[in-house]
């Protein structure tokens, strides 16, 4: 009974579908499935086409990037080579300029001793005395030499300052090249790494914020200009250094020639002056010898005069004494006896002798005058001798200063090419 009731309920249930509906539903499922399959097939085909297109685009883009990386590497290598060349040039030029700086320093040091010697010579020559303290050619040339040496020292000092500044500029250019090369080396290392990366490189990871442009990026033009400026600055400083070296070489050559020229002029003036002083000294010595000979002759003359006067005084005194004595004979003794005749003859002779005595006295006075004149001349000769001896000492002092102190000291001056 229960079964029967259940079956009746199933047959009468309004929720059941009609067989036609079932058939329609199955057909719709088939149609829907075929449509979905068709769309899926189209989607798959499109996907494969898109995958192929993306693959080709990706490969092309990556190939272009690889080419650009290679081009960039070549650009960096080119500029790196340029910078290397300029660095080598500026380093070599700086080394050469340093040798010229050393030459300048040696030249500057070499000028000090000749200047000191010239100044010492001027001081020594102030010790000349008397008429020899003259502003002669030697002194004029010594003053010129000291002025020339002071000018050369000032010029070399200024040139040395220029050289130090140029070395600083060269090193500044060198530093900029080295910094640029350092950055180029780093950039080339990074791009070499990038060039080695492939799709199969292991241990690659995504980089966060890789695609970004920050404010410190520069344009390719700025990048080229930066290195170009460094190269141009290095070239400019190298050319300046070359010009300065040529200038230094000319200055060193000219100053050495000027120093040698003035040194020789001073030495020639010294030799001429020493010769003049020696000639003057020789003439003075000749005059002194002549004066001394004349002095000896005058002394002999005075002795002869004194003897002549003495010789004349004896006979005169005897004659006067006899006459005086005979005039005093007493009384009768003063008579004309036999002796008187002889006395008369003797008186006549005495008279004659008296006349001769007068003449002898006159001669004696002349001899005394000659003696006085001779003694005056002797005193004059003595004074002349003293004057000549003093003047010879003056000349000897001058010769000692010029020939011994100055000329021997100047022999140590030797001017090499700087």
C-alpha positions in Angstrom: 0.0 0.0 0.0 2.7 2.3 0.9 4.5 1.6 -2.4 1.4 2.4 -4.3 0.9 5.6 -2.6 4.5 6.7 -3.3 4.3 5.9 -7.0 1.0 7.9 -7.3 2.8 10.9 -5.7 5.7 10.6 -8.2 3.5 10.5 -11.2 1.5 13.5 -10.0 4.7 15.7 -8.9 4.5 19.0 -10.9 8.4 19.6 -10.4 9.4 17.0 -12.9 10.6 17.9 -16.5 9.2 16.8 -19.7 11.2 14.5 -21.8 11.4 17.1 -24.5 12.9 19.5 -22.0 15.4 16.9 -21.1 16.4 16.5 -24.8 16.6 20.3 -25.2 18.7 20.6 -22.1 21.2 18.0 -23.4 21.4 19.7 -26.8 22.1 23.0 -25.1 24.8 21.4 -23.1 26.4 20.1 -26.2 26.1 23.4 -28.1 27.4 25.4 -25.1 30.3 23.0 -24.7 31.3 23.2 -28.3 31.1 27.0 -28.2 33.2 27.1 -25.1 35.7 24.7 -26.7 35.8 26.9 -29.8 36.5 30.0 -27.7 39.1 28.1 -25.7 40.8 27.0 -28.9 40.8 30.6 -30.2 42.2 31.8 -26.9 44.9 29.2 -27.0 45.8 30.1 -30.5 45.9 33.8 -29.6 48.0 33.0 -26.5 50.5 31.1 -28.6 50.6 33.9 -31.1 51.1 36.5 -28.4 53.7 34.4 -26.6 55.6 34.1 -29.9 55.2 37.8 -30.6 56.4 38.7 -27.1 59.3 36.2 -27.4 60.4 37.8 -30.7 60.0 41.3 -29.3 61.8 40.4 -26.1 64.7 38.8 -28.1 64.9 41.8 -30.4 64.9 44.3 -27.5 67.4 42.3 -25.6 69.6 42.1 -28.7 69.3 45.8 -29.2 70.3 46.3 -25.5 73.2 44.0 -25.9 74.4 46.0 -29.0 74.0 49.2 -27.1 75.9 47.8 -24.1 78.7 46.8 -26.5 78.7 50.2 -28.1 78.8 51.8 -24.7 81.7 49.6 -23.7 83.5 50.7 -26.8 82.8 54.3 -26.1 84.1 53.9 -22.5 87.2 52.1 -23.8 87.8 54.9 -26.3 87.6 57.6 -23.7 89.5 55.5 -21.2 92.3 55.1 -23.8 92.2 58.9 -24.5 92.4 59.6 -20.8 95.2 57.1 -20.3 97.2 58.8 -23.1 96.7 62.2 -21.7 97.6 61.0 -18.2 100.8 59.5 -19.5 101.6 62.7 -21.3 100.9 65.0 -18.4 102.9 62.7 -16.0 105.8 62.6 -18.3 105.7 66.4 -18.8 105.5 67.0 -15.1 108.5 64.8 -14.6 110.4 66.9 -17.2 109.3 70.1 -15.6 110.5 68.9 -12.2 114.0 68.4 -13.7 113.8 72.0 -14.9 112.7 73.1 -11.4 115.8 71.3 -10.0 118.0 73.2 -12.6 116.4 76.5 -11.6 117.1 75.7 -7.9 120.7 74.8 -8.6 121.2 77.9 -10.7 119.7 80.1 -8.0 122.0 78.5 -5.5 125.0 78.9 -7.8 124.4 82.7 -8.1 124.8 83.2 -4.3 128.6 82.6 -4.1 129.5 84.9 -7.0 127.4 87.7 -5.5 129.0 87.2 -2.1 132.5 87.3 -3.7 131.6 90.5 -5.7 130.4 92.2 -2.5 133.5 91.0 -0.6 135.7 92.4 -3.3 134.0 95.8 -3.1 134.5 95.7 0.7 138.1 94.7 0.5 138.8 97.4 -2.0 137.5 100.0 0.5 140.8 99.3 2.4 142.8 100.9 -0.3 144.5 104.1 1.0 145.6 107.4 -0.3 145.4 108.1 -4.0 144.7 104.4 -4.8 141.3 104.7 -3.2 139.9 105.5 -6.7 136.6 104.6 -8.4 138.4 102.8 -11.1 137.2 100.4 -13.9 137.5 97.4 -11.5 135.1 99.0 -9.1 132.7 99.9 -11.8 132.7 96.4 -13.2 132.2 94.9 -9.7 129.2 97.1 -9.1 127.7 96.1 -12.5 128.4 92.4 -11.7 126.7 92.7 -8.4 123.7 94.4 -10.0 123.5 91.7 -12.8 123.7 88.9 -10.2 120.9 90.4 -8.1 118.8 90.8 -11.2 119.5 87.2 -12.2 118.6 86.0 -8.7 115.3 87.9 -8.8 114.5 86.5 -12.3 115.3 83.0 -11.4 113.2 83.3 -8.2 110.2 84.6 -10.1 110.6 81.8 -12.7 110.8 79.2 -9.9 107.5 80.5 -8.6 106.0 80.2 -12.1 107.3 76.6 -12.3 105.9 75.6 -9.0 102.5 77.0 -10.0 102.6 75.1 -13.3 103.5 71.9 -11.5 100.5 72.4 -9.3 98.3 73.0 -12.4 99.7 69.8 -14.1 99.0 67.8 -10.9 95.5 69.2 -10.8 94.9 68.1 -14.4 96.5 64.7 -13.6 94.1 64.3 -10.6 91.1 65.0 -12.7 92.2 62.5 -15.3 92.8 59.9 -12.7 89.4 60.4 -11.1 87.7 60.3 -14.5 89.7 57.1 -15.4 88.7 55.6 -12.0 85.0 56.2 -12.8 85.5 54.9 -16.4 87.1 51.7 -15.0 84.2 51.2 -12.7 81.6 51.9 -15.4 83.4 49.5 -17.8 83.6 46.8 -15.1 79.8 47.1 -14.5 79.0 47.1 -18.3 81.3 44.1 -18.8 79.3 42.3 -16.1 76.1 43.3 -17.8 77.4 42.1 -21.2 78.1 38.7 -19.6 74.5 38.3 -18.2 72.2 35.9 -20.2 68.8 34.5 -19.6 70.5 31.3 -18.4 72.8 33.1 -15.9 72.1 31.4 -12.5 71.3 33.2 -9.2 69.7 36.2 -10.9 67.0 38.0 -8.9 64.6 40.8 -9.5 65.9 44.1 -8.3 63.4 46.4 -6.5 63.2 50.0 -7.9 65.6 49.1 -10.7 63.7 51.1 -13.2 64.1 54.7 -11.9 65.7 57.9 -13.0 67.2 60.0 -10.3 68.5 63.5 -10.3 72.2 62.5 -10.5 71.9 61.0 -14.0 73.7 63.0 -16.7 73.0 63.2 -20.4 75.3 61.5 -22.9 76.4 64.9 -24.1 77.3 66.0 -20.6 79.2 62.7 -20.2 81.3 63.3 -23.3 81.8 67.0 -22.4 83.1 66.0 -18.9 85.9 63.8 -20.2 86.5 66.2 -23.1 87.0 69.1 -20.7 89.5 67.0 -18.7 91.4 66.1 -21.9 91.4 69.7 -23.1 92.6 70.9 -19.6 95.4 68.4 -19.6 96.4 69.4 -23.2 96.4 73.1 -22.2 98.5 72.6 -19.1 100.9 70.3 -21.0 101.3 73.0 -23.7 101.8 75.7 -21.0 104.4 73.4 -19.4 106.2 72.9 -22.7 106.3 76.7 -23.3 107.5 77.2 -19.7 110.3 74.7 -20.2 111.4 76.4 -23.4 111.4 79.7 -21.5 113.4 78.3 -18.5 115.9 76.8 -20.9 116.4 80.2 -22.6 116.6 82.0 -19.2 119.2 79.5 -17.8 121.3 79.7 -20.9 121.2 83.5 -21.1 121.8 84.0 -17.4 124.8 81.6 -17.5 126.3 83.5 -20.4 125.6 86.9 -18.7 127.3 85.7 -15.5 130.4 84.4 -17.5 130.6 87.6 -19.5 130.5 89.9 -16.5 132.8 87.7 -14.5 135.4 87.8 -17.3 135.0 91.5 -17.7 135.7 92.0 -13.9 138.7 89.6 -14.2 140.1 91.5 -17.2 139.6 94.8 -15.3 141.5 93.3 -12.3 144.3 92.1 -14.5 144.6 95.4 -16.2 144.5 97.3 -12.9 147.1 95.0 -11.3 149.4 95.6 -14.3 148.9 99.4 -14.0 149.6 99.3 -10.3 152.7 97.1 -10.8 153.9 99.5 -13.5 153.4 102.5 -11.3 155.1 100.7 -8.4 158.0 99.8 -10.6 158.4 103.4 -11.7 158.2 104.6 -8.1 160.9 102.0 -7.2 163.0 103.3 -10.1 162.6 106.8 -8.9 163.4 105.8 -5.3 166.6 104.1 -6.5 167.5 107.2 -8.4 166.7 109.4 -5.3 168.8 107.1 -3.1 171.7 107.3 -5.6 171.4 111.0 -5.7 171.2 111.2 -2.0 174.4 109.2 -1.7 176.1 111.5 -4.3 174.8 114.6 -2.4 176.2 113.2 0.9 179.6 112.7 -0.8 179.4 116.2 -2.2 178.7 117.6 1.3 181.6 115.8 2.7 183.9 117.1 0.0 182.6 120.6 0.5 183.2 120.4 4.3 186.8 119.1 3.6 187.4 121.9 1.1 186.3 124.5 3.6 188.5 122.9 6.3 191.4 122.9 3.9 191.0 126.6 3.2 190.7 127.6 6.8 194.2 126.3 7.8 196.5 128.4 5.6 194.4 131.5 6.1 194.7 131.2 9.9 198.4 130.6 9.7 199.0 133.6 7.5 196.9 135.9 9.6 198.6 134.6 12.8 202.1 135.4 11.4 201.2 138.8 10.2 199.6 139.6 13.5 202.6 138.3 15.4 205.2 140.3 13.3 203.3 143.5 13.7 203.8 143.3 17.4 207.7 143.2 17.4 208.9 145.5 20.1 210.8 148.8 19.7 214.1 148.4 18.0 213.3 145.0 16.8 211.0 146.7 14.3 213.9 147.9 12.2 215.4 147.8 8.8 218.3 145.6 9.5 219.7 143.0 7.3 216.7 141.0 8.0 214.6 143.9 7.1 215.1 143.5 3.4 214.0 140.0 3.8 211.1 141.2 5.8 210.2 143.7 3.1 210.1 140.9 0.6 208.1 138.9 3.0 205.7 141.8 3.6 205.2 142.0 -0.1 204.6 138.4 -0.1 202.3 138.8 2.9 200.4 141.5 1.1 200.0 139.2 -1.8 199.0 136.5 0.7 196.5 138.9 2.3 195.0 139.6 -1.1 194.9 135.9 -1.7 193.4 135.5 1.7 190.6 137.8 0.8 190.0 135.7 -2.3 190.2 132.5 -0.2 187.6 133.9 2.2 185.3 134.7 -0.7 185.9 131.1 -2.0 185.2 129.8 1.5 181.8 131.7 1.6 180.9 130.2 -1.7 181.8 126.7 -0.4 179.6 127.4 2.6 176.7 128.5 0.4 177.2 125.4 -1.7 177.2 123.3 1.5 174.0 124.9 2.7 172.4 124.3 -0.7 173.6 120.7 -0.8 172.2 120.1 2.7 168.8 121.6 1.6 168.8 119.4 -1.5 169.7 116.4 0.8 166.7 117.2 3.0 164.5 117.4 -0.1 165.8 114.1 -1.4 165.1 112.6 2.0 161.5 113.9 2.0 161.2 112.6 -1.6 162.5 109.2 -0.5 160.0 109.0 2.3 157.2 110.1 0.0 158.2 107.5 -2.6 158.5 104.8 0.0 155.0 105.7 1.4 153.6 105.6 -2.2 155.2 102.2 -2.8 153.6 100.9 0.4 150.2 102.2 -0.9 150.8 100.4 -4.2 151.8 97.2 -2.3 148.6 97.4 -0.2 146.6 97.8 -3.4 148.3 94.9 -5.1 147.7 92.7 -2.0 144.0 93.6 -2.0 143.5 93.2 -5.8 145.9 90.3 -6.6 145.9 88.3 -3.4 142.5 88.8 -1.7 140.2 89.5 -4.6 141.7 87.7 -7.6 142.6 84.5 -5.7 139.1 84.5 -4.2 137.5 85.0 -7.7 139.4 81.9 -9.0 136.9 79.8 -7.1 134.1 81.2 -9.3 133.3 78.7 -12.0 130.0 79.1 -13.9 128.7 75.9 -15.5 125.7 75.7 -17.8 122.7 75.4 -15.6 
